[in-house]
Amino acid sequence: MLKRQFVDKLDEGDSIDDLFVVKSLRQSETKAGKPYLALTIMDRTGEIAGPIWDEVDHYRDICQPGKIIHLSGTLGSFQGSKQLKVTDARPVAEEDVDLASFLPTTTKNREDMAFDLQKLVLSVEDPFVRKLLLKFFKRSKNWSLFQKAPAAKGIHHAYIGGLLEHSLSVAQLADHMAGHYLGVNRSLLLAGALLHDVGKIAELSYSHGAIDYTDCGRLKGHLVIGSEMVADAAQEIKDFPLETREQIQHLILSHHGRREYGSPIVPMTVEAFLLNFLDEIDAKMNVTEQLRRKIDANTMEWTDYQRHLERYLFLRGLDSRVKGVQYDDGDPAARQQSLF
């Protein structure tokens, strides 16, 4: 079964009759107490949300997150935003569809990013820190998972390869900043940049483009998971300094910056301060990039209200030369160039 309609090409008033993956489904009630379903569907180009008012029990069984459905309806609007109006949804056998249509993927080349990340690992001066990083970024199950994993369920880098893209970008920023301020330990800062989100390979699962939390992810969160992973890897390295391990764990546990943002502790070292801000810079710049891809090049437009940023944004569209999207159709880990 071939998919012909994609979210980014749908306009208000269009009839919808095609395959989509269910990103999320939430049951709620109207003010009158009538149950309804809040459905979000997606493909590799974007997502649309809308309510299902009737036959709630029937459609709740069909529209489970991660499932591919054949959806019929129209695209309307509500309070100035596009809204899905569902008339029917039917289950679809996964073996009958091309899954590449449903996987949002980094626009950057994953092979090149993996190679650049490994070069940064080899440039780390501290031999113990370098050995620790090689536990994660050499040939291993974790390295394979790291290259494919998303960096979030939503907001920033929420696509296949997003974790690799985000971690490399933060590490490249860290590499620049390490020499800009006196007394910054480059080895520790790079380790924190590369490992700060490593726990997301266990925190998040993704199936056909629907990113969700694992049981472990909900119970612990990626900061705790990542800290534990570092402790386990350090234990396998003979004479690994306790202070170095604790410094790297502190970088991971504090990188959200505030307790109300999910960090059990706040940054207390120079490297932790830098990592917190570099992580935030890269996340927010990715948000603006995703928005700018939806705007015509060389024009300035106001976005919809960005709730997570608590503001509207006035942005210029990206030039068409950098707007192009390449969709990965396989795992680069098996064929990529490697420094090891």
N, C-alpha and C positions, 0 to 999 in steps of 0.2 A: 504494500500500500504506500503510495507516494504522497507526501505532504506538499500542498500547493500554496496554502495561505500562511503567511508569517506575521507575527504580531506587529513588527515595525512597519509593515505596509498597510495595516488596517486603518481605515478612517471612519469617523462617525457616520452612521447610517449604513455601513457595509453589512451584508449578510455573511454569517460565519457558518461554514459547514466543512470541518476538517479535523485533523488530529492534533491534540495538544497533550501535554503532561500536566498533571495536577501538582501545583506547587504547595498549596495549603488548603485546608478545609476547616472551617470553624462553625459550630452550631451556636446560634444565638436566638433571641426572642425580640419580637416587636413590642412596642409599648402596650399593645393590647394582649400580649402574652402568646402570640402565635409564633411557633418555631420557624426559623429559616436558616439557610446555610450561606455563609460567606465563603465564596469560592475564588481561588486565584489559580489561573491556568498560565502556562508559559511554553515557550519554545526557545530555541537558541538565540533569538533576537530580542526577547523581552517578555513581559508579562502583563496580564490584564485581570482585574478583579471585578466581581459582581455577585449579586445575591441570587439564590434559588429559593423561590417563595413557596412552591408547591411540591408535593410528593417528597418531603424531606427524608423520610426513612429510606425510600427507594434510591434516591440520588446519593445519600450518605454512604451507602454500601458501594456504589459505583465509583464515586469521586474520592478515592482514598489517595493521600499524598504519595507521589512517586508512580502512580498508575497512569498509563496512557489511555485517553478516552477519545471517542469521536464526538465532538461537540457541535451542536447546532444552536443558532441564535443570531442576535444582531449586536452591533456595537453602538451603544447610546452614550449619554453623558449625564453626569450628576455633579452639581455644584462646580461646573467648569472643567471637570476631569472625565476622561473616557471611562465608561462603565459597561461591563458585559451584561447582556440580557439573555439568559439561557432559556431555550425552549426544549432542549433534549440533550441527553448525554448517554453514550453507550460504551460498554467496555470493549477494549481492543486487545487482541493477543500480541504480546511483545515480539514474537518471532515473525510477525507479519509486517513490521515497520522497520525503517532505517533509523536507528537510534541517533545517528549523527545530526538529525534534524532537531533534536531536543536538548542537546548539551551545549550550554553557553560556555565558551572557551576563551582563554586569553588571546588577545590579538597579536601577542608577541611570540617569537619562535622559542619553543620550550627547549629545544636542543641547545640553542645559543645561550639561553639563560642558565641552563644547567652547567654548561662549560664555564661561563663567567663566574658562577658561584663557586665552583671547584677551584678556580684560580685564586679567588679571594681566600679560600680555606688554606691553600698552600702558602699564601703570603703572611699568614699569622706567625708572629715571631716566637711567642711562648710555646715551647715544645709540648707541654702538657695540654694546653688549650687546643693546639693543632691536632693532637691525637684524639682529643675528645670530639672535635668537629668531624674528624674522619670516621668516627663511629656512626655518624648520622648521614654524611654526605659522600661516602664512598659507595661501593656496591653493597647494597643491603636492601632488605624489605622496606625499611623506613625511608630510604632514599627513593625507591620506586614510588611509594605512596606520596612522598613529599612533592614530587614533580607533578602529580595529577590532582592533588587535593585543592579544594577551594579554601580561601582565607576567611570566609565568613558565610553565614546563612543568608545575609542580606547586606545592604549598605555599600560595603567596599570590597572589591576583589572577590565577589561571590560567583565564581565561575571556575571551571576546570583549569588548573594551572595558576590559579590566583594566589595560592600560598607561595609558590616558587617566585612568581612575579613580585609580590609584595616584599618577601624576605630579602630577595636580591636587591631591590630598590632601596630598602632601609639600610642594608649593609653597604651599598655604594655611597649613600649619604653619610653613613658613619665613617667610612674610609676617608671622605673629604674632611669631615669635622674633627677627626682624631688629631690631626696636625695643626688645627686652627687655634686650639686652646691649650695652654700649658698644663702639663701633668696628666693628660688623658691617657689611660692605658688602652692602646689600640687593640691589643689582643682581646681584652675583656669586652670592649665595646663591640667589636666585630662578632664575638661569640654571642653576645646578647642580641645583636641585630639578626643574626642567622637563626638563632634558636628561640627567639621570644615567642613565636607562635607554633613551635614544633608540635605542641600538644594537640593542635587542631587535626592532625592526622588520625587521632583517636577520638576527638571530641565530635567531629562532624562525619556524617555519612552522606553519600549522594547516589541517587538512583534515577537515571534518565533525566537528569537536570534538576531534580527536586532535592535540595540540600536541607538536611535536618540534623538534629542532635542525636547522638547515640545515648544509650543509658548511662555509660561512663561519663560522657560529656555533660549530661545534665547533673549527675551526682557530684562531679568534681570540678569541671571547667578546665579549659585548656591551660590556664596558668599553673594550676596544681599538677595536672598531668605532665606538662612540660618539665616542671621542676623535678618530678619523680623520675622522668626519663633521663634527665641529666645526672641525677644521683646514681641511677643504675649503671649508666655508661661510665661514669667516673670510677665506680667501684671495680670495673674491669681493667683499669689502667694502673699498673703498679706504681705505688708511691705518689699517686695523684694528690696534690696539696689540698687539704681541707679548706683552707682560706679561699683558694681559687674556686673550688666547687661552690662554696657558699656565696661568693661574689656573683657567679653566673646565675645561681638560683635566685639571688636577690634581683638581678636584672629581669628575669622572667616574671617573678611574682609581683614586681612593682611597675611593670611597663605601662599599665593603664593609667598610672599617675595618681589616682584618688581611690579611696575605699568605695565611694559611691559609684565609681565606674567599674568596680569588680576586682580591684587590686586588694589583696589582704594586707598589704603594707604599701607605704608611699616611698618614692625614690629617695635614697639616703646617700648615694655616692655620685660622684661627678658623671660616671658612665651611665648610671641609671637615670639621672636628669636628662642627659642627652638622648638616650634611647626613647624615653617617654615622648619627647617632642618630635623626634624624627619619625617615630611610628605614627603619631597623629598627623604630621605633615603629609606623609605618603598616603594615608587612608583618605584624608580630605581631598587631596589632589586627584585621587582615583575617582572619588565621587563627582568632582567637577568634570573630569574627562568623560565619564559615562553620560553626563548631562549634555556636554558639548557635542557629543557624537549625534545627538538628536536635533541639533540646530544647524541651519544652513550656514555654510562657510561665509566668513566675512560679514556676518550680520550680528548685532547685539540683541539679545532677547532676555526677558525676564522669565525665570523658571517658575513652576508651581512652588508653593510653600514647601520648603524642605524641613520636615518636622524634626529630624534628628540634628539638624544644624540650627534650628529655631530662627530661620530667616528665608527670604527670597534671595535669589542670586541673579546678577546681571552678567551674562556670559556671552562670549563670542564663539560661534561655531568653529569646529576644527576644519582645517583645510582638507579637501578631499584626498590629498596625497597621504595623509596620516590617518584617514578615517577608515580605510579599508580593513575588513575583518577577515582573518584567516581561521577556518575551523579545523581543528585537529581531528584527524580520522583514525588515530591510533596512538599507541603508547610509545613515546620517544625513548623510554629507558632501554628498550631492547636494541635500538639502532644508533643511538647518539654517540657523538665523539666523547671521549673521556680522557681526563688527565691521569687516570689511575689504571 
